[in-house]
Amino acid sequence: SVINVDEAKKTLTYDVGKMLQGQAAGVTVQSSGEPGGFVNLKIRGVTSFYNNNPLFVIDGMIVTDPGDFSTGDIESMQILKDASAAAIYGSLGANGVVIITTKKGRKGLLDIKFNSQYGFQTVNKRWDVLNRTQYQQVTNAAETNAGIGLAPGNDPTSPYFINNVDTNWQDESFKTGTISDNSLTLSGGGDNVTYNLNVDYFTNSSYVDTPQDYTRATTTFNLGGKKGKFTYGAKLGYTQSNKNVFSEYLPGETGIADLLTSIPTVPVYDANNLGGYGGAVNATQRAIMLNTIGFNNLITNEALRNRFIGNTWGQFEIIEG
């Protein structure tokens, strides 16, 4: 199936896979939601326990991960779902194939184009969780039914009773993130050569109060031409990206899940603690929880990636026709 690229580009995103969301029947897109996070794309459903992502072919080059590729440089996209259509790629195309053609230069004067997009991201649906009073009532009832004494922090008769903290962790964590993409394109050519140069800068800040920013600078250059019987072309691309990874305390547990299970009697910030962030005190609160905001702000977890792709080709016509 052929993708309507103009429609797909209305989705401001860093990844080709997310552009395909809702653009073709039978294509499932799943992402982590964090800036620069993983994107799983399924064309034929689940066919393997290891990897179900399709094969990406960009201007004839096989690419397994298109996350560093500038979406604004795309001219056309096509999805090969059927096994017969993808047979030319062998076992690599077992999960389907996404064929991408980038913009090429055309004969004519120098054409300069600049495109800028800017957007906002926020969490518009919140979970309904307990406030301080409700949490203490539920916890006290559970401990009473279990036949154990009340935790001092939840016992109104205790001098350690907590009545001055009522943290809504969602309000404290969720904020408005920004996303922007700016690209400059130079294209043109003459009788023997055409060129297209695209420079793109993408940024995405987190909608969670943690340093999850993602930045990416991309440069791609397409060259093509013909001199007599000799036809030639080249594609060169370089990308540098920097992603602040959302840290997980335990493997398989997401920070958002930890956030939603945080108790309201713990403050986000506490100057008395090392690092300045709050945490549960087992002696008074009898609880264990992770301060997601503090954990991610105190830990530096960056992924810096440099990626180069290139392809050159030449063709000589020995016999005319």
C-alpha positions in Angstrom: 0.0 0.0 0.0 1.2 3.5 -0.8 1.2 6.0 2.0 -0.1 9.6 1.7 3.1 11.3 2.8 1.6 14.8 3.0 -1.0 13.4 5.4 1.6 11.4 7.4 3.8 14.4 7.8 1.1 16.2 9.7 2.2 14.1 12.7 5.2 15.9 14.2 7.5 13.1 15.2 11.1 11.9 15.3 10.4 8.4 14.0 9.2 7.1 10.6 7.2 4.4 12.4 5.0 6.9 14.3 4.3 8.6 11.0 2.6 5.4 9.8 0.1 5.3 12.7 -3.4 5.4 11.3 -2.1 5.6 7.7 -2.4 2.0 6.5 -4.8 -0.8 7.4 -3.2 -3.7 9.4 -0.3 -1.6 10.7 0.1 -1.5 14.4 2.3 1.2 16.1 3.4 1.1 19.7 5.7 3.5 21.4 7.0 4.2 24.9 5.7 7.8 24.7 9.0 9.3 26.0 11.1 11.7 23.8 13.2 9.6 21.5 11.8 6.4 22.9 11.4 3.1 21.1 8.8 2.5 18.5 7.5 -1.0 17.6 5.9 -1.3 14.2 4.0 -4.5 13.3 2.8 -5.1 9.8 2.0 -8.9 9.9 1.3 -9.1 13.6 3.4 -11.1 16.0 5.6 -13.6 14.1 8.6 -13.9 16.4 9.5 -13.8 20.0 12.5 -11.7 19.2 11.7 -8.9 16.7 8.6 -8.2 14.8 9.6 -4.9 13.2 9.6 -4.6 9.5 12.6 -4.1 7.2 13.2 -0.5 6.1 14.7 0.3 2.7 15.8 3.9 2.2 16.8 4.7 -1.3 17.8 1.1 -1.9 19.8 0.9 1.4 18.6 -1.6 4.0 18.2 0.0 7.4 17.0 -1.9 10.5 16.4 1.2 12.7 15.1 4.4 11.0 14.9 6.4 14.3 17.8 8.7 13.3 16.3 9.5 9.9 14.8 12.9 9.2 11.1 12.5 8.4 11.0 15.8 6.5 13.3 14.4 3.8 10.8 11.8 2.7 9.4 11.9 -0.8 7.3 8.8 -0.8 6.6 5.6 1.3 5.3 2.2 0.4 4.5 -0.8 2.6 4.9 -4.3 1.3 2.7 -6.6 3.3 2.4 -9.7 1.1 5.1 -12.4 1.3 5.3 -12.5 -2.5 6.0 -8.7 -2.8 8.7 -8.8 -0.1 10.3 -12.0 -1.4 13.1 -10.1 -3.1 14.5 -9.3 0.4 14.4 -12.9 1.6 14.2 -13.6 5.3 14.9 -10.0 6.1 11.5 -9.1 4.8 9.6 -11.7 6.8 8.0 -9.0 8.9 7.1 -6.8 6.0 9.0 -4.1 4.2 8.7 -0.3 4.3 10.2 1.3 1.2 11.2 5.0 1.5 12.3 7.3 -1.2 13.9 10.6 -0.2 13.9 13.9 -2.0 16.2 14.3 -5.0 17.5 17.4 -6.8 15.9 18.6 -10.0 17.4 20.5 -12.9 16.9 24.2 -12.5 18.0 27.2 -10.4 18.9 26.9 -6.7 15.8 26.3 -4.7 15.9 27.1 -1.0 13.2 26.0 1.4 12.8 26.3 5.1 10.2 24.5 7.2 9.6 24.9 10.9 7.1 23.1 13.1 6.4 23.5 16.8 4.0 21.7 19.1 3.1 20.9 22.7 2.6 17.6 24.5 0.8 17.0 27.7 -1.1 14.3 29.6 -4.7 15.2 29.4 -6.1 12.2 31.3 -5.1 11.6 34.9 -5.7 8.5 37.1 -8.0 9.0 40.1 -5.9 8.1 43.1 -6.2 8.5 46.9 -5.4 11.8 48.6 -3.7 11.9 52.1 -6.8 11.4 54.2 -8.2 8.6 52.0 -4.8 6.8 51.9 -4.4 6.9 55.7 -8.0 5.7 56.2 -7.5 2.8 53.8 -4.1 1.9 55.2 -5.3 2.1 58.8 -8.3 -0.2 58.0 -6.0 -2.7 56.4 -3.6 -2.8 59.4 -6.4 -3.0 61.9 -8.0 -5.9 60.0 -4.5 -7.6 60.0 -4.3 -7.2 63.7 -1.2 -5.0 63.7 -0.7 -1.6 65.1 -1.1 1.5 63.0 1.9 3.1 61.4 2.8 6.2 63.4 2.6 8.4 60.4 -1.0 7.4 59.8 -2.1 7.3 63.4 -3.9 10.5 64.5 -3.0 9.9 68.1 0.8 9.6 67.4 3.1 12.6 67.6 4.5 11.5 64.2 1.1 11.7 62.5 1.5 13.3 59.0 -1.1 15.9 58.4 1.0 18.6 56.6 1.8 16.7 53.4 -0.7 15.8 50.7 1.3 15.2 47.5 -0.5 14.7 44.2 2.3 13.0 42.3 0.6 13.4 38.9 0.2 17.2 39.4 3.8 17.4 40.6 5.2 15.3 37.7 3.2 16.0 34.6 3.9 19.3 32.7 3.7 20.6 29.2 6.5 19.3 26.9 7.5 20.9 23.6 8.4 19.4 20.3 10.0 21.2 17.3 11.5 20.4 13.9 13.4 22.9 11.8 14.8 22.0 8.4 16.6 23.7 5.6 16.7 22.3 2.0 18.9 23.4 -0.9 18.2 21.7 -4.2 18.9 22.3 -7.9 21.1 21.2 -10.7 22.2 21.4 -14.3 22.4 19.2 -17.4 24.9 16.8 -15.9 24.3 16.9 -12.1 21.4 17.5 -9.7 21.7 17.8 -5.9 19.6 18.0 -2.8 20.9 19.0 0.6 18.8 18.8 3.8 19.8 20.0 7.2 17.4 19.2 10.0 17.3 19.9 13.8 14.7 18.2 16.0 14.1 18.7 19.7 11.6 17.2 22.1 11.4 18.0 25.8 9.6 15.7 28.3 6.1 16.2 29.7 7.3 14.6 32.9 9.3 16.7 35.4 12.5 14.8 34.6 15.4 15.6 32.2 14.2 13.5 29.4 15.1 15.8 26.5 15.9 14.4 23.1 17.8 16.3 20.4 18.8 15.2 16.9 20.8 17.0 14.2 20.6 15.4 10.7 22.3 16.2 7.4 21.5 14.3 4.2 22.9 14.8 0.7 21.6 13.3 -2.5 23.6 13.6 -5.8 22.7 12.4 -9.2 23.6 13.0 -12.8 24.5 11.7 -16.2 27.4 12.4 -18.5 27.2 10.7 -21.9 26.7 7.0 -21.3 27.7 7.2 -17.6 25.0 7.6 -15.0 25.9 8.1 -11.3 24.5 8.9 -8.0 25.2 9.1 -4.3 23.4 9.4 -0.9 25.2 10.4 2.2 23.7 10.9 5.6 25.0 11.8 9.1 23.0 12.0 12.3 23.9 12.9 15.9 21.3 12.4 18.6 21.4 12.8 22.3 18.7 11.2 24.5 18.2 11.5 28.2 16.9 8.0 29.1 14.0 7.6 31.5 15.6 5.5 34.3 14.0 2.5 35.8 14.8 1.3 39.3 13.9 -2.3 38.6 13.9 -4.0 35.2 10.5 -4.2 33.7 9.0 -1.5 36.0 8.2 1.8 34.3 8.7 5.1 36.1 5.1 6.1 35.4 3.9 3.0 37.3 6.1 4.0 40.2 4.7 7.5 40.0 1.1 6.3 40.2 1.8 4.1 43.2 3.7 6.8 45.2 2.0 7.6 48.5 0.6 11.1 49.2 2.2 11.4 52.6 5.7 11.7 51.1 6.8 15.2 49.8 8.6 15.6 46.5 11.3 17.7 48.0 13.0 17.4 51.4 16.0 19.5 52.2 16.9 17.2 55.1 17.7 14.3 52.7 20.8 13.8 50.7 20.0 15.2 47.2 17.1 17.3 48.4 14.3 14.9 47.5 11.7 13.3 49.7 11.3 9.6 50.5 9.3 7.2 52.6 10.5 6.6 56.2 9.8 3.0 57.1 9.7 3.6 60.8 6.9 6.1 60.6 5.1 5.3 57.3 5.8 1.6 57.0 6.0 2.0 53.2 8.5 1.6 50.4 8.2 3.7 47.3 10.3 5.4 44.6 10.4 9.1 44.2 10.4 9.1 40.4 11.1 12.8 40.1 14.1 12.7 42.4 15.5 9.4 41.1 15.5 10.6 37.5 16.8 14.1 38.3 19.7 12.8 40.4 20.8 10.2 37.9 22.5 11.1 34.6 21.6 8.5 31.9 22.4 9.8 28.5 22.6 8.0 25.1 24.7 9.8 22.6 24.6 8.3 19.1 26.4 9.1 15.9 25.3 7.4 12.8 26.4 7.5 9.2 24.8 6.0 6.1 26.1 6.2 2.6 25.8 4.7 -0.8 27.4 5.6 -4.2 26.7 4.0 -7.5 27.6 4.3 -11.2 26.3 2.8 -14.3 27.8 2.7 -17.8 25.7 2.0 -20.9 27.8 -0.4 -23.0 25.1 -1.0 -25.6 22.6 1.7 -26.4 19.1 0.8 -25.6 
